[in-house]
Amino acid sequence: MITVQPLPFTRLALILGAVDRGTRKAVSRAINESLKNARLDLQADLSDYFTIRNNRTARGFRIGFASPEGLTGWIGHLDRFMDAQTFGGVKTPKDAPAIGVPLRVRKPKSLMTPPKTWPKRYLKQKDAFIDNGKTLYARDGTNKRGPLLPMWNLLKRVRIKSRWPMEKLVKSSVSRTFPAFLKTEMKALEGEASKSK
């Protein structure tokens, strides 16, 4: 899981350490509302960075909520593949001899690659072959008499460039919303205090 702590809440916790519990509770609620808002922003912005084929990625966000005792919070994502999207990295095969990179089998790109077009299915064709141990040639399923075409690149490793600035997006969202949420929570606290008098 990747996580981002959006603001220096630890410093805030130290400053407010001696303050009454009611104030710390109001601050923790403001932090949590900001984190929930940041999650909504991240979900809404996914399509700016990725080809979205289903809602699985959007459902992977998690929040570590702040408490009055620990005025820190974080937002993260469950899927390991998002690490490389955020920081860059190298992808290697897990349970296969190579990583398949589709060349022609997904039209349009917004669709998921159907299992009937996976490399192992094409390799069942009598005249399918792998050129230089890298490119899989086969006949398109729609034209059994057509020419052999490059369908997949089969690679031992794929370098992934960082393309999703999660940390920047979270910090921007929380910095924008936290002051307003804090103001609302402090007003509510004042209202509670005046009622108890």
C-alpha contacts under 8 A as a table, 3 or more apart, distances in Angstrom:
res1	aa1	res2	aa2	distance
1	M	76	G	6.53
1	M	77	H	5.52
1	M	78	L	4.73
1	M	79	D	6.17
1	M	80	R	5.96
1	M	83	D	7.51
2	I	76	G	5.17
2	I	77	H	5.54
2	I	78	L	7.09
2	I	80	R	7.57
2	I	82	M	7.57
2	I	83	D	6.10
3	T	74	W	6.32
3	T	75	I	5.51
3	T	76	G	3.94
3	T	77	H	6.73
4	V	74	W	5.46
4	V	75	I	5.46
4	V	76	G	6.09
4	V	166	M	7.90
4	V	167	E	5.90
4	V	170	V	7.44
5	Q	8	P	7.54
5	Q	72	T	7.70
5	Q	73	G	6.25
5	Q	74	W	4.51
5	Q	75	I	6.72
6	P	73	G	7.82
6	P	74	W	6.69
6	P	75	I	7.90
6	P	167	E	7.24
6	P	170	V	5.95
6	P	171	K	4.61
6	P	174	V	6.61
7	L	171	K	6.58
7	L	174	V	7.55
7	L	175	S	7.51
8	P	11	R	5.65
8	P	12	L	6.79
9	F	12	L	4.75
9	F	13	A	6.03
9	F	71	L	6.01
9	F	72	T	5.09
9	F	73	G	7.53
10	T	13	A	4.98
10	T	14	L	6.41
10	T	71	L	6.59
10	T	72	T	5.96
11	R	14	L	5.15
11	R	15	I	6.31
12	L	15	I	5.09
12	L	16	L	6.12
12	L	71	L	7.14
13	A	16	L	5.15
13	A	17	G	5.63
13	A	70	G	6.74
13	A	71	L	5.13
13	A	72	T	7.42
14	L	17	G	4.97
15	I	18	A	7.43
16	L	19	V	5.04
16	L	24	R	6.81
19	V	23	T	6.68
19	V	24	R	6.95
20	D	23	T	5.67
20	D	24	R	6.60
21	R	24	R	5.02
21	R	25	K	5.94
21	R	68	P	6.67
22	G	25	K	5.04
22	G	26	A	6.28
22	G	189	L	7.18
23	T	26	A	5.10
23	T	27	V	6.27
23	T	186	M	7.38
23	T	189	L	7.37
24	R	27	V	5.05
24	R	28	S	6.12
24	R	68	P	4.87
24	R	69	E	7.53
24	R	71	L	7.52
25	K	28	S	5.13
25	K	29	R	6.23
25	K	67	S	6.99
25	K	68	P	4.66
26	A	29	R	5.18
26	A	30	A	6.33
26	A	68	P	7.97
26	A	182	L	7.17
26	A	185	E	5.22
26	A	186	M	6.15
26	A	189	L	6.90
27	V	30	A	5.07
27	V	31	I	6.25
27	V	68	P	7.52
27	V	71	L	7.49
27	V	182	L	6.15
27	V	185	E	7.19
27	V	186	M	7.82
28	S	31	I	5.04
28	S	32	N	6.19
28	S	66	A	5.28
28	S	67	S	5.44
28	S	68	P	5.60
28	S	71	L	5.74
28	S	72	T	7.83
29	R	32	N	5.06
29	R	33	E	6.15
29	R	66	A	7.48
29	R	67	S	7.87
29	R	182	L	7.95
29	R	185	E	7.19
30	A	33	E	5.18
30	A	34	S	6.18
30	A	178	F	6.26
30	A	181	F	4.92
30	A	182	L	4.89
30	A	185	E	6.45
31	I	34	S	5.15
31	I	35	L	6.26
31	I	65	F	7.92
31	I	66	A	6.65
31	I	71	L	7.87
31	I	72	T	7.81
31	I	73	G	7.01
31	I	178	F	6.48
31	I	181	F	7.82
31	I	182	L	7.77
32	N	35	L	5.03
32	N	36	K	6.20
32	N	65	F	5.73
32	N	66	A	6.20
32	N	73	G	7.19
33	E	36	K	5.10
33	E	37	N	6.16
33	E	178	F	7.84
33	E	181	F	6.88
34	S	37	N	5.06
34	S	38	A	6.10
34	S	173	S	7.60
34	S	174	V	5.27
34	S	177	T	5.81
34	S	178	F	5.40
34	S	181	F	7.05
35	L	38	A	4.91
35	L	39	R	6.23
35	L	63	I	6.99
35	L	65	F	7.97
35	L	73	G	7.61
35	L	74	W	7.30
35	L	75	I	6.72
35	L	174	V	6.57
36	K	39	R	5.13
36	K	40	L	6.49
36	K	63	I	7.50
37	N	40	L	5.13
37	N	41	D	6.29
37	N	173	S	7.48
37	N	174	V	7.69
37	N	177	T	7.80
38	A	41	D	4.95
38	A	42	L	6.15
38	A	169	L	7.98
38	A	170	V	5.73
38	A	173	S	5.39
38	A	174	V	6.19
39	R	42	L	5.10
39	R	43	Q	6.19
39	R	61	F	6.81
39	R	63	I	8.00
39	R	75	I	7.36
39	R	170	V	7.93
40	L	43	Q	5.13
40	L	44	A	6.13
41	D	44	A	5.11
41	D	45	D	6.10
41	D	173	S	7.27
42	L	45	D	5.15
42	L	46	L	6.21
42	L	166	M	7.76
42	L	169	L	7.25
42	L	170	V	7.48
43	Q	46	L	5.51
43	Q	58	A	5.23
44	A	47	S	7.22
45	D	48	D	5.41
45	D	49	Y	7.34
46	L	49	Y	5.56
46	L	50	F	5.95
46	L	52	I	7.52
46	L	58	A	7.54
47	S	50	F	5.08
47	S	51	T	6.13
47	S	52	I	5.99
49	Y	163	R	6.98
49	Y	164	W	6.32
51	T	109	K	7.48
51	T	110	S	5.89
52	I	55	N	7.51
52	I	110	S	6.65
53	R	110	S	5.83
53	R	111	L	6.02
53	R	112	M	6.36
54	N	57	T	7.49
55	N	58	A	5.31
55	N	59	R	6.34
56	R	59	R	5.24
56	R	60	G	6.58
57	T	60	G	5.27
57	T	61	F	7.79
57	T	79	D	7.83
58	A	61	F	6.54
60	G	77	H	5.34
60	G	78	L	5.25
60	G	79	D	6.66
61	F	75	I	7.09
61	F	76	G	5.62
61	F	77	H	4.40
61	F	78	L	6.44
62	R	75	I	5.71
62	R	76	G	5.19
62	R	77	H	5.82
62	R	78	L	7.14
63	I	73	G	7.42
63	I	74	W	5.77
63	I	75	I	4.42
63	I	76	G	6.31
64	G	73	G	5.25
64	G	74	W	4.92
64	G	75	I	6.13
65	F	72	T	7.44
65	F	73	G	5.03
65	F	74	W	6.86
66	A	70	G	6.11
66	A	71	L	5.17
66	A	72	T	4.97
66	A	73	G	4.70
67	S	70	G	5.12
67	S	71	L	5.67
67	S	72	T	7.39
68	P	71	L	5.89
75	I	170	V	7.94
77	H	80	R	7.99
77	H	82	M	7.21
79	D	82	M	5.73
79	D	83	D	7.68
80	R	83	D	5.50
80	R	84	A	7.69
81	F	84	A	5.75
81	F	85	Q	6.77
82	M	85	Q	4.85
82	M	86	T	6.16
83	D	86	T	5.22
83	D	87	F	5.95
83	D	88	G	7.23
84	A	87	F	5.12
84	A	88	G	4.23
84	A	89	G	5.01
84	A	90	V	7.41
84	A	160	I	6.35
84	A	161	K	7.33
84	A	162	S	6.44
85	Q	88	G	5.64
85	Q	89	G	7.99
85	Q	160	I	7.00
85	Q	161	K	6.79
85	Q	162	S	4.97
85	Q	163	R	5.63
85	Q	164	W	5.59
86	T	162	S	5.15
86	T	163	R	6.25
86	T	164	W	4.92
86	T	165	P	5.86
86	T	166	M	6.26
87	F	161	K	7.67
87	F	162	S	5.09
88	G	159	R	7.74
88	G	160	I	5.36
88	G	161	K	4.63
88	G	162	S	4.10
88	G	163	R	7.68
89	G	159	R	5.94
89	G	160	I	5.30
89	G	161	K	6.74
89	G	162	S	7.70
90	V	157	R	6.51
90	V	158	V	5.60
90	V	159	R	4.45
90	V	160	I	5.81
91	K	157	R	5.56
91	K	158	V	5.10
91	K	159	R	6.30
91	K	160	I	7.07
92	T	98	A	7.63
92	T	99	I	6.89
92	T	156	K	6.25
92	T	157	R	4.68
92	T	158	V	6.65
93	P	96	A	5.72
93	P	97	P	6.52
93	P	98	A	5.49
93	P	99	I	5.39
93	P	156	K	6.84
93	P	157	R	7.14
96	A	99	I	7.26
97	P	156	K	7.33
98	A	154	L	5.47
98	A	155	L	5.18
98	A	156	K	4.96
98	A	157	R	7.56
99	I	153	N	7.95
99	I	154	L	5.49
99	I	155	L	5.11
99	I	156	K	6.18
99	I	157	R	6.87
99	I	158	V	7.65
100	G	119	P	7.25
100	G	152	W	6.07
100	G	153	N	5.77
100	G	154	L	4.77
100	G	155	L	6.54
101	V	152	W	5.51
101	V	153	N	5.05
101	V	154	L	6.40
101	V	155	L	7.60
102	P	105	V	5.99
102	P	106	R	7.08
102	P	151	M	6.25
102	P	152	W	4.62
102	P	153	N	6.51
103	L	106	R	7.74
103	L	150	P	6.78
103	L	151	M	5.11
103	L	152	W	5.19
103	L	153	N	6.98
104	R	107	K	7.37
104	R	150	P	7.36
104	R	151	M	5.34
104	R	152	W	7.43
105	V	113	T	6.91
105	V	117	T	6.25
105	V	151	M	6.32
105	V	152	W	7.96
106	R	109	K	5.65
106	R	111	L	6.56
106	R	112	M	7.05
106	R	113	T	5.54
106	R	114	P	7.94
107	K	110	S	7.60
107	K	111	L	6.77
108	P	111	L	5.91
109	K	112	M	7.45
113	T	117	T	6.89
113	T	118	W	7.45
114	P	117	T	5.72
114	P	118	W	7.02
115	P	118	W	5.16
115	P	121	R	7.94
116	K	121	R	6.18
117	T	121	R	6.28
117	T	122	Y	6.76
118	W	121	R	5.60
118	W	122	Y	6.81
119	P	122	Y	5.19
119	P	123	L	6.20
119	P	136	L	7.47
119	P	152	W	6.94
120	K	123	L	5.08
120	K	124	K	6.77
121	R	124	K	5.53
121	R	125	Q	7.68
122	Y	125	Q	5.64
122	Y	128	A	6.70
122	Y	138	A	6.12
122	Y	139	R	7.85
123	L	126	K	7.65
123	L	128	A	5.65
123	L	129	F	7.07
123	L	138	A	7.58
124	K	128	A	7.41
125	Q	128	A	5.36
125	Q	138	A	7.16
125	Q	139	R	7.92
127	D	138	A	7.09
128	A	136	L	7.27
128	A	137	Y	5.57
128	A	138	A	4.54
128	A	139	R	7.32
128	A	148	L	7.43
129	F	136	L	5.83
129	F	137	Y	5.42
129	F	138	A	6.84
130	I	133	G	5.56
130	I	134	K	6.25
130	I	135	T	5.32
130	I	136	L	4.36
130	I	137	Y	6.10
131	D	134	K	5.85
131	D	135	T	5.18
131	D	136	L	6.40
131	D	137	Y	7.35
132	N	135	T	6.95
133	G	154	L	7.51
134	K	153	N	5.60
134	K	154	L	4.91
134	K	155	L	6.30
135	T	150	P	6.42
135	T	151	M	7.41
135	T	152	W	5.75
135	T	153	N	4.49
135	T	154	L	5.94
136	L	150	P	5.78
136	L	151	M	5.72
136	L	152	W	5.12
136	L	153	N	6.24
136	L	154	L	7.12
137	Y	148	L	5.67
137	Y	149	L	5.09
137	Y	150	P	4.41
137	Y	151	M	5.68
137	Y	152	W	7.36
138	A	147	P	8.00
138	A	148	L	4.78
138	A	149	L	5.44
138	A	150	P	6.65
138	A	151	M	6.53
139	R	143	N	6.78
139	R	144	K	6.06
139	R	145	R	7.50
139	R	146	G	6.27
139	R	147	P	6.12
139	R	148	L	4.73
139	R	149	L	5.99
140	D	143	N	5.47
140	D	144	K	6.64
140	D	146	G	7.24
140	D	148	L	7.53
140	D	149	L	7.09
141	G	144	K	6.16
143	N	146	G	5.19
150	P	153	N	7.93
155	L	158	V	6.80
162	S	165	P	7.73
165	P	168	K	5.40
165	P	169	L	6.15
166	M	169	L	5.10
166	M	170	V	6.08
167	E	170	V	5.27
167	E	171	K	6.13
168	K	171	K	5.26
168	K	172	S	6.02
169	L	172	S	5.16
169	L	173	S	6.14
170	V	173	S	5.17
170	V	174	V	6.11
171	K	174	V	5.28
171	K	175	S	5.86
172	S	175	S	5.24
172	S	176	R	6.16
173	S	176	R	5.19
173	S	177	T	6.30
174	V	177	T	5.20
174	V	178	F	5.46
175	S	178	F	5.70
175	S	179	P	7.41
176	R	179	P	7.14
177	T	180	A	5.64
177	T	181	F	6.32
178	F	181	F	5.14
178	F	182	L	5.95
179	P	182	L	5.09
179	P	183	K	6.12
180	A	183	K	5.08
180	A	184	T	6.27
181	F	184	T	5.11
181	F	185	E	6.20
182	L	185	E	5.12
182	L	186	M	6.03
183	K	186	M	5.20
183	K	187	K	6.16
184	T	187	K	5.21
184	T	188	A	6.28
185	E	188	A	5.03
185	E	189	L	6.18
186	M	189	L	4.91
186	M	190	E	6.20
187	K	190	E	5.05
187	K	191	G	6.22
188	A	191	G	5.01
188	A	192	E	6.26
189	L	192	E	5.08
189	L	193	A	6.19
190	E	193	A	5.00
190	E	194	S	6.19
191	G	194	S	5.23
191	G	195	K	6.27
192	E	195	K	5.20
192	E	196	S	6.38
193	A	196	S	5.27
193	A	197	K	6.63
194	S	197	K	5.40
